[in-house]
Amino acid sequence: MSNIVIIGSGPAGVSAALYAARAGVQTTVLTKGPGALDRAELIQNYYGFAEPITGAELERRGIEGAKAVGVEFVTTEAVGLTYTDKLTVETLAGDFPADAVILATGASRAAPRIPGLAGLEGHGVSYCATCDAFFYRGRDVAVLGSGEYALHEVQALLPVAHSVTLLTGGAPLTAQFPPAVAVRTEAVEAILGEERVTGVQLKDGGTLEVSGVFVALGVAGSTALARKLGAEVNGSRIVVDDHMQTSLPGLYAAGDCTGGLLQVAKAVYEGAVAGTEAAKALRK
Ligand SMILES: Cc1cc2nc3c(=O)[nH]c(=O)nc-3n(C[C@H](O)[C@H](O)[C@H](O)COP(=O)(O)OP(=O)(O)OC[C@H]3O[C@@H](n4cnc5c(N)ncnc54)[C@H](O)[C@@H]3O)c2cc1C
């Protein structure tokens, strides 16, 4: 039986799940917990609520509704996305293969504004260690981040790179990193290099010479996951067509991660389209 895996249990992910499950497709939502909606004190502009409702309560009711139609929820953090013969979401709870994946992790807030970073993307700055580690065989590389997502990237790099330095930018470590990784806590001031990355400028005035910088800040958002498969992104937004499909067949995105109006109504609409279209495509 075909299956759909959705990353995120906000209004976009849950709406997608409702439509996919009701279309008869086995549907799993992977979530690390409450999203933006949980932080909204009162929602006063969503259809059907004459009395304002708290964001947390609206989110809870949405999840309850999806569970009632058979959607399975798994609490975990997605850290990778691969494609071999099938799409596979890599999480802290193991791998989840899927016939279609819907990205619904909300707005990306982890895009760092470090001078030099954007201009060197694809020239030493990478968002996918699994994809690009091979190019850094025997080289010195740095990973920006401090949590499980950064650990996932570090683990892909350690067997091939000459050295891996974790640059936390002052954030506390929230994962257990292997001793082979050097940890630097200074703020990152700039990524250095003209044509390609040559190093990283740190706040203490020191320079770390590396030929690759892998970005894995915070939690892997939809944009970072989409980039891993080479799906088109525009800044922090995932590019989608009218069916909410990304530039890759079988990979959809919905909600705040596609940009535009960052509101519940738009997230619910896009989720509905993504769930419907993903299910329809699997029936063909
Ligand atoms: C303070 C505040 C007030 C707001 N007020 C309003 C309002 O009055 N009206 C309105 O319409 N909108 C409001 N919004 C906006 C609204 O909350 C968002 O537009 C909406 O929640 C977006 O839905 P989403 O499903 O795209 O993302 P989110 O609701 O952010 O859900 C994202 C989901 O993805 C999960 N996730 C993220 N990364 C991972 C990962 N790596 N692995 C697994 N799971 C992951 C999160 O845990 C979460 O479940 C407000 C937002 C905020 C922050």
The ligand as a Gaussian input file, in Angstrom:
#p B3LYP/6-31G(d) Opt

LIG

0 1
 C        2.991000      34.614000      18.139000
 C        2.248000      34.220000      16.888000
 C        0.956000      34.655000      16.693000
 C        0.241000      34.291000      15.534000
 N       -1.056000      34.726000      15.376000
 C       -1.766000      34.313000      14.291000
 C       -3.137000      34.702000      14.135000
 O       -3.715000      35.422000      14.957000
 N       -3.801000      34.244000      13.036000
 C       -3.218000      33.441000      12.098000
 O       -3.880000      33.037000      11.140000
 N       -1.916000      33.075000      12.216000
 C       -1.174000      33.490000      13.291000
 N        0.144000      33.112000      13.412000
 C        0.787000      32.362000      12.315000
 C        0.432000      30.887000      12.316000
 O        0.680000      30.337000      13.595000
 C        1.258000      30.187000      11.239000
 O        1.028000      30.807000       9.982000
 C        0.903000      28.706000      11.116000
 O        1.050000      28.059000      12.361000
 C        1.776000      28.027000      10.064000
 O        1.497000      26.673000      10.023000
 P        2.569000      25.588000       9.537000
 O        1.876000      24.277000       9.661000
 O        3.107000      26.006000       8.229000
 O        3.781000      25.706000      10.574000
 P        3.857000      25.551000      12.160000
 O        2.545000      25.830000      12.787000
 O        5.013000      26.381000      12.597000
 O        4.176000      23.999000      12.400000
 C        5.434000      23.471000      12.082000
 C        5.520000      22.042000      12.591000
 O        6.723000      21.440000      12.089000
 C        7.383000      20.759000      13.144000
 N        8.799000      20.653000      12.810000
 C        9.674000      21.641000      12.458000
 N       10.889000      21.125000      12.152000
 C       10.771000      19.778000      12.316000
 C       11.674000      18.691000      12.157000
 N       12.949000      18.864000      11.744000
 N       11.239000      17.437000      12.426000
 C        9.955000      17.220000      12.825000
 N        9.051000      18.212000      12.987000
 C        9.457000      19.466000      12.725000
 C        7.068000      21.617000      14.367000
 O        7.303000      20.885000      15.560000
 C        5.582000      21.895000      14.101000
 O        4.820000      20.779000      14.478000
 C        0.858000      33.470000      14.556000
 C        2.178000      33.024000      14.767000
 C        2.869000      33.385000      15.906000
 C        4.285000      32.881000      16.110000

